[in-house]
Amino acid sequence: MSDKSLEAAATATTALVIAAAIGAPFWYQRRQLHEGLPPGTRVITLTAVASSGHWTEEAVNGENYWRRDFPAARPVLTLGQPTAIRIASSDVTHVFYAPALGIGPIEAYPGHVRETIVTPSKAGVFPYYCTAFCGNPHFGMRGEIAVEPAGQAAPPPAPVAPGTKDYWEAPQPPAGAPLTERGKWIFLERGCVTCHGEGGRGGVQNFNYARGAVPALAGISDRMMLYEPEDVKTVVTALAKGSLDALAGKTDIPHFEIALSQYHAIRAVIQNGSVSAKKDPTGPTPPLQMPTWAGRLSDRDIDAVIAYLLTLPPPAGA
C-alpha cells in the first residue's frame, strides 16, 4: 500500500474514531433514558439553539446549527398521556423551565441529554422558558406547550409581538445619534422588551409572581416626579452631557432631590438586578427575573436606557 493510501486510511480511521466518540454519549444516554418508560409514552426532544434564540423540535447538528430559521418548539401534549420530554443543548448551558406544568428547571449542556416524564392533568396552554443567561437571544427563548384532551385540536399559538422577534439584531443607531436613540436600541437589543413589553408598557405575565405581570417602565418620569415635558427634557439633556448629579443646586425643577434619588435607585436595580417575589411562598420560582447588568452595560448605556424610558408616556390607565 502506498504512503498516500496509508495516510488516507489513517485519516478516515481518525474521523470514524472522533465521530464515535461524539456520538457514543448520545447513543448511550438515549438507550438508557428510554429503558423502563411506561407503555404508550410519547417522546419529545427539545434542543436549545442560542444562535437563533429557540428551543426547537428539529434535529440540530454541526451542519445546520447556523441556520437562523429553526422554528420555535410548540409541543402539543395529550391530557393524561405520559410524555417523556428530552432536553438537549446544541451549544452552551441552558435551563428549560415550564413551572405551570411542574417541569424543571432542567439544566441542558452540550453532549448530554436530560429527560423528564410528565403526565398532564390539566388542559390549556402553558409557557416555557430558558432561565440560564446564554447570550442576547436568551430573553426570547420562550414558547408554549399546549395540552388538549385526546382527539381535540390545540388552539393556535399566541402571536409573537412584532418588536420581540429577532430583537437582538436591531440595527444600532449611527455614531452621534441622540442618547435616547441609543437607549431605545439597547432596550431592544438586550431583550428588555421581551419582559417589559414594547414601549415599556409591561403586562407580560410571570408565573407565581407576587405582582402577576412584569411592571411597566414607561412613565418613570412620574416616579421621578418630573411632571413637565420641559423638566424631562432638562434631565435627558443632563444625562446626554454625562451627569445628572451636576444639576444639583443648579436647576429649578421642583423636588429635584427626589428625581435624583429615584434616578440612582433605578440605576441600582439595572446594575444589581432584582428577585421576583413569589405569590405563593411554597410555589415555584417565577421564571422571569431581572438580571444583573453590571459588567454587561456601561454607565453610559444605563443612562441611555433611562433617558429613553423618560421619553415614554405612561401606559393607558396608569
Beta strands, then each sheet from edge to edge (+ up, - down):
strand 1: 42-49
strand 2: 54-56
strand 3: 76-78
strand 4: 83-89
strand 5: 94-98
strand 6: 103-108
strand 7: 113-118
strand 8: 124-130
strand 9: 143-148
sheet 1: 2+ 1- 4- 7+
sheet 2: 3+ 9+ 8- 5+ 6-
end
